[in-house]
Amino acid sequence: MRWGDLGIAMITLVQVLTLSSWEQVMLPLQQLYWWAWIYFFSFIALGSITILNLIVAVLVDVVTNQNNSREY
């Protein structure tokens, strides 16, 4: 069971967010709840946007720090 406790559920959500066999997580739930695909697609979309924003923020910070160190 992938949702047995909090730790396993968090690992399952990381698996879904990294798109590692996420369909194996979604399909059994979709048999029980027809609307499960809405949750999974929105979770993947929002999680991907959040991670992309974090990566871009780190890159911008590195470039900004390099430009500031060259001025002195």
N, C-alpha and C positions, 0 to 999 in steps of 0.2 A: 504494500500500500504506500503510495507516494505522498499521502497527505496525513500520515499517522501522527506525527508530532511536529513541533515547530522547526526543529533542525532539518528533518527530511523535507518538509514543505519548502524551506528556504533553498535547499539544494535543488529541488525540483524547479523552483522559479528561476534560479540561475541557469539551469539546463534549458529552460524555455527561452530565456533572454538571449542566450548564446546560440540559439537555433540548433542545438545538438539533439536530434531526434525528438523535437518538440511535438511532432504529430503523434508519437506514441503516448505522449502525456494527454494530448487533447482528445484523441478519438474515443477512448473509453469514457471520458466525461461527457463527450457529445452524445453518446448513446443514452446517457441518463438525462442530460439537460441539453435540449436542442440549441439553446442560446449560448452554450459554452464557447463557441467560436468567437463571439463578440468580445468576451473577456480576454481570450488569448491574443487576438489580433490587436486590441487596444493596448494590452500589456506590452507586447513586443514593440509596437509603434512608439509608445511613450518612453519605454525603457531605452530603446535605441536612440531616440532624440536626446534623452538625458545623458547617456554615455558619450554621444558625439559632442554635446555641449561641453562636457568635462574635458575631453581631449583637446578641443579647440581652445578652451580657456588656458590649459597648460601650455599649449604651443604659443599662444599670444603672450603669455607671461614670460616665457623663455626669450622670445624675440625682443620684447620690451626691455627685459633686463640686459640683454646683450647690447642693445642700442644705448641704454643709459651708461653702461660701463665704458663704451667707446668715447663718450663725450668728455670723460675726465682724463 
